[in-house]
Amino acid sequence: MIRKLITIPEAALRLKSKRIGQVDDAIQQLAEDMIETTLDWDHDSEFGAALAAIQVGEPVKLTVVRNNFDDAADQSFLTFVNPEIVQRSSERVIDIEGCLSVPGYYARISRAKRIKVKAETLDGQPIRLTLEGFPARVFQHEVDHMHGKLFIDMIKSYKDVLELDNDSKLKPVKKMPDIIEKSRDDHHH
């Protein structure tokens, strides 16, 4: 079932997600729905890399992450239950990030280049991974969601913000967009 995506400035995005004690049918269904919702969002120039449960209004520690970021035709996903980052490299990388909950805007964000993560599968099997580059960025972004944090909170200046123009090309904004300003203010107060 396709669920409604929650977008800024909705306050629900700022809720902290709870640890999942046991994976029951409802969690299994939520994971399936999240994958379907992400795939449904895919369009011309963009495809969804991942989704956290809070983005469909469920404040639980669950995220679905695309298996292959280079091929939109590959519709397989990995599901992570209670994901955590256990280590971050001191080396950082700046790259462009977007979010299904922040439609139309992107920004250059600094993140740890490499991370070690732990999580569980839906079957309760432990997952241990070392991620680097874009997969590491995606994972950090999703774990932030679980703490009520969005990539826009990390923007240093409007000069780092980009928007999609009519030709689906990214171009710099002239000032900080009101909706981002508002969402950041609500979060910081």
C-alpha positions in Angstrom: 0.0 0.0 0.0 1.3 3.4 -0.9 1.5 5.7 2.1 1.4 9.5 2.2 4.8 11.1 2.4 5.2 13.7 5.2 6.9 16.8 4.0 8.3 20.0 5.7 7.2 21.9 7.6 5.0 19.2 9.2 6.0 18.8 12.8 5.7 15.0 12.7 9.1 14.8 10.9 10.7 16.1 14.1 9.5 13.2 16.3 12.1 10.8 17.7 11.7 7.3 16.5 11.3 4.4 18.9 13.3 1.2 18.9 11.4 -1.8 17.5 11.1 -4.5 20.1 9.7 -7.2 17.9 9.1 -7.4 14.2 5.4 -8.3 13.9 3.1 -8.3 10.9 2.5 -4.6 11.2 6.3 -3.8 10.9 6.6 -6.3 8.0 3.8 -4.5 6.2 5.2 -1.1 7.0 8.5 -2.1 5.4 6.7 -3.3 2.3 4.6 -0.2 2.1 7.7 2.0 2.5 9.4 0.3 -0.5 6.2 0.7 -2.5 6.0 4.3 -1.5 9.6 5.0 -2.5 9.2 3.3 -5.9 5.9 5.2 -6.5 7.7 8.4 -5.9 10.4 7.7 -8.6 10.1 9.9 -11.6 12.0 11.2 -14.6 15.1 12.8 -13.2 15.1 11.4 -9.6 14.6 8.2 -7.8 14.3 7.6 -4.1 17.4 6.2 -2.5 15.9 5.4 0.9 13.0 6.1 3.3 12.7 6.2 7.0 9.5 5.1 8.7 8.9 8.6 10.2 8.6 9.9 6.6 5.3 8.0 6.3 4.3 9.1 9.9 5.5 6.0 11.8 8.1 7.0 14.5 9.9 3.7 14.6 13.5 2.8 13.8 13.0 1.3 10.4 14.5 2.3 7.1 14.5 0.8 3.6 17.5 1.5 1.4 17.9 0.9 -2.3 20.3 -1.9 -3.2 21.7 -0.3 -6.3 22.0 3.5 -6.4 23.3 3.5 -10.0 20.5 1.7 -11.6 16.9 3.0 -11.1 15.6 -0.1 -12.9 16.8 -2.3 -10.0 13.9 -2.1 -7.6 15.4 -4.2 -4.8 15.8 -2.8 -1.3 17.5 -3.7 1.9 15.5 -3.2 5.1 17.2 -2.2 8.3 15.6 -2.6 11.8 17.0 -0.4 14.6 19.9 0.9 12.6 22.7 2.6 14.5 26.0 4.2 13.5 28.7 2.8 15.7 31.7 4.6 14.2 32.3 7.5 11.9 35.5 8.4 10.1 37.0 11.8 10.9 37.4 12.3 7.1 34.4 14.1 5.7 32.9 14.6 2.3 30.7 17.3 0.9 28.0 16.2 -1.6 24.6 17.1 -2.7 21.7 15.7 -0.7 18.0 15.7 -1.2 15.1 14.2 0.7 11.6 13.0 -0.3 10.3 15.0 2.7 11.9 18.2 1.3 10.5 18.3 -2.2 12.4 20.4 -4.9 15.4 21.4 -2.8 18.9 20.0 -2.4 21.9 21.1 -0.5 25.6 20.5 -0.2 26.1 18.7 3.1 29.2 17.5 4.9 29.1 14.0 6.2 31.5 11.3 7.5 33.1 9.6 4.5 33.0 6.1 6.1 30.9 4.6 8.8 30.4 1.3 10.6 26.8 0.4 11.2 24.8 -2.2 13.0 21.1 -3.1 12.5 18.9 -6.2 12.3 17.0 -7.8 9.4 13.3 -8.2 9.5 14.1 -11.8 10.6 16.1 -10.6 13.6 19.5 -11.4 12.1 22.3 -9.0 13.0 23.7 -6.8 10.2 27.2 -5.3 10.5 28.4 -3.2 7.6 31.2 -0.7 6.8 29.9 1.8 4.3 31.7 4.4 2.3 30.8 7.3 0.0 27.2 7.6 -1.1 25.8 4.5 0.8 27.4 6.0 4.0 25.8 9.3 3.3 22.4 7.7 2.7 22.6 5.8 6.0 23.6 8.8 8.0 20.7 10.7 6.5 18.2 8.0 7.4 19.5 7.6 11.0 19.2 11.4 11.4 15.5 11.1 10.5 15.2 8.8 13.5 16.4 11.6 15.7 14.1 14.1 14.2 16.9 15.7 12.2 16.8 16.7 8.6 19.6 17.5 6.1 18.3 21.1 6.0 19.4 21.6 9.6 23.0 21.2 8.5 22.9 23.8 5.8 25.6 26.5 6.5 24.4 29.1 4.1 21.7 29.6 1.4 24.6 29.4 -1.1 24.7 25.7 -0.4 21.0 25.3 -1.4 19.9 24.2 -4.9 16.5 23.9 -6.4 15.1 22.1 -9.4 14.2 24.3 -12.3 11.6 23.5 -15.0 14.1 21.4 -16.9 14.8 19.3 -13.8 18.3 20.9 -13.6 19.7 22.0 -10.3 20.4 25.7 -9.9 21.4 27.8 -6.9 18.7 29.6 -4.9 19.0 33.4 -4.5 18.0 33.3 -0.8 17.1 30.8 1.8 13.7 29.4 0.8 11.0 30.3 3.3 9.8 26.7 3.8 13.3 25.6 4.7 13.8 28.7 7.0 10.6 27.9 8.8 11.3 24.2 9.2 14.8 25.0 10.6 13.5 27.6 13.0 10.8 25.3 14.3 13.4 22.7 15.0 15.9 25.0 16.7 13.3 26.6 19.1 
